[in-house]
C-alpha cells in the first residue's frame, strides 16, 4: 500500500499522514454514532474528568473499568466551582473510550478492513492487535491541552511495537488544536511509563530527556478523512482549543502480537478477546 517514499518517511520521521484515507461519509457516520453515545450517557453522581496535564484527576477505577467498556469522560473545564456543567453535556465531553472498536458495530466496521490490514503490514505490524480506541472531541472553547507524551508510555511491549492510528473526523488546524510532533523523535528514549499496581495507577519517570522545544516541534494541520500514523515513541502534543469549532478525532492503539505485552500496562484485557484488523 505504501510507496517507497512513504516507507522512507515513516522510518525517518516516525509518522505518516495519509489524506483521504476515509471518506466524508464514513467520517459522518462515526461522528453521528459518537454523538448518540454521548446523548445516551447518564453521568450519575460520579463524573470522570480526563486531564492530560493532571492525570491524578482521573479516578483510577474509572479508567481501569473503561478498558473493556465504553465510557464517557468530561473535559476538566466542563464544570464550574459548584460542580455544575458550564454548557450542555454534548459540548462537555473530552473523550469516549476505550473498547469502542470491539463493542460497538459502527466503530468496529470503521476500525477494520483490508486497507487498514495492508497498511499495518507495511508499517511492520506482523500480527496487529487492537487494544484501545478513543473518540477525542477537542470541544470548542474548552478542549483541553494534551501535553507532550509518547504513546509507548501507556502500551509497553518488548520489543516496542505500539503504533497509533489517528483519524481526523473534522479539519484540524492551528486554531482548534491540531497535533504537533517531533520529527525523528521516535529514536529518543521512552521518558515515562504509566503503570498499574493492583487498582492503583501511577506515572513513573524513566528518563530525563527534555520534551521537544519550539524549534523541534512541527504542527500537523490536516483535513477531515486524513489518517495520521505514528510510532509509539514519537513525542506529540496538542494545544487547547480556544476556537469556536471542534476538532473531533478517532484513535486506535495497536501492538504486534509477537511482542510481549507488559503486565504493568494500565489496560489489561481479562474478558474481551483481542482482535486484529
VENTAHU-V736274 format. One record per pair of residues at least 12 apart in sequence whose ideal C-beta (glycine too) atoms are under 7 Angstrom apart, sorted by the first residue. I is the first residue (numbers start at 0). GAP is how many residues later the second one is. If there is no record, write none. Layout:
# VENTAHU-V736274
I_GAP, I_GAP
This chain:
# VENTAHU-V736274
0_117, 0_118, 0_121, 1_120, 6_115, 9_113, 11_172, 12_170, 12_171, 13_170, 13_171, 13_172, 13_216, 13_217, 13_220, 14_166, 14_213, 14_214, 14_215, 14_216, 14_219, 15_213, 16_203, 16_205, 16_209, 16_211, 17_208, 17_209, 18_203, 18_204, 18_206, 18_207, 19_205, 20_204, 20_205, 20_206, 21_145, 21_203, 21_205, 22_202, 23_200, 23_201, 25_84, 26_142, 26_197, 26_198, 28_77, 29_76, 29_77, 29_80, 29_139, 29_220, 30_138, 30_217, 32_71, 32_73, 32_74, 33_62, 33_101, 34_55, 36_33, 36_59, 37_34, 37_51, 37_52, 37_55, 38_51, 40_31, 46_27, 47_14, 47_23, 47_25, 47_26, 48_24, 48_25, 48_27, 49_23, 49_44, 49_45, 50_25, 50_93, 51_92, 51_93, 51_94, 51_95, 52_92, 52_94, 54_148, 56_19, 59_139, 59_140, 59_141, 60_138, 62_138, 62_203, 63_135, 63_202, 65_31, 65_32, 66_31, 66_32, 66_200, 66_201, 66_202, 67_31, 67_201, 67_203, 67_204, 68_30, 69_26, 69_29, 69_30, 69_33, 69_34, 70_26, 71_21, 71_24, 72_20, 72_21, 72_22, 73_18, 73_19, 73_20, 74_17, 74_19, 74_64, 74_67, 74_68, 74_69, 75_68, 76_65, 76_67, 77_14, 77_64, 90_48, 91_47, 92_44, 93_43, 93_50, 94_39, 94_40, 94_41, 94_42, 95_38, 95_39, 96_35, 96_36, 96_37, 97_34, 97_35, 97_36, 97_169, 98_34, 98_173, 99_33, 99_35, 100_29, 100_32, 100_151, 101_170, 101_173, 106_26, 110_19, 110_22, 110_141, 111_165, 112_164, 115_161, 116_160, 119_134, 119_157, 122_40, 122_106, 124_38, 124_129, 124_131, 125_130, 125_132, 126_129, 126_130, 126_131, 126_149, 127_126, 127_128, 127_148, 127_149, 128_125, 128_126, 128_128, 128_145, 128_147, 129_122, 129_124, 129_144, 129_145, 129_146, 130_24, 130_122, 130_123, 130_124, 130_136, 130_143, 131_121, 131_135, 132_118, 132_119, 133_117, 134_113, 134_115, 135_113, 135_115, 136_109, 136_111, 137_38, 137_39, 137_103, 137_108, 137_109, 137_110, 138_102, 138_107, 139_101, 139_103, 139_104, 139_105, 139_106, 140_101, 140_103, 142_34, 142_97, 142_98, 142_104, 143_96, 144_93, 144_94, 144_95, 145_91, 145_92, 146_90, 147_63, 147_64, 147_87, 147_89, 149_40, 149_41, 149_82, 149_83, 149_84, 149_85, 150_13, 150_81, 150_102, 151_38, 151_80, 151_81, 152_37, 152_39, 152_40, 152_41, 153_40, 153_111, 153_112, 154_77, 154_98, 154_100, 154_110, 155_37, 155_106, 155_108, 155_109, 156_98, 156_102, 156_103, 156_104, 156_105, 157_101, 157_102, 158_100, 159_72, 159_73, 160_94, 160_95, 160_98, 161_70, 161_91, 161_92, 161_93, 162_66, 162_68, 162_69, 162_91, 163_65, 163_66, 163_68, 163_87, 163_89, 164_62, 164_64, 164_86, 164_87, 164_89, 165_62, 165_83, 165_85, 166_60, 166_82, 166_83, 167_54, 167_55, 167_56, 167_57, 167_58, 167_81, 168_55, 168_79, 168_80, 168_81, 169_54, 169_76, 169_77, 169_78, 170_52, 170_53, 171_49, 171_50, 171_75, 171_77, 172_48, 173_45, 173_47, 174_68, 175_65, 175_67, 175_69, 175_70, 175_71, 176_61, 176_62, 176_63, 176_64, 176_70, 177_41, 177_42, 177_43, 177_44, 177_60, 178_41, 178_49, 178_57, 178_59, 179_37, 179_38, 179_39, 179_40, 179_56, 179_57, 179_58, 180_37, 180_39, 180_49, 180_53, 180_55, 181_30, 181_34, 181_35, 181_52, 181_53, 182_35, 184_27, 184_49, 184_50, 185_45, 185_47, 185_48, 187_21, 187_45, 187_47, 188_18, 188_20, 189_16, 189_17, 189_43, 190_15, 190_16, 190_18, 191_12, 191_13, 191_14, 192_13, 193_72, 194_69, 195_68, 195_69, 195_70, 200_65, 210_24, 211_23
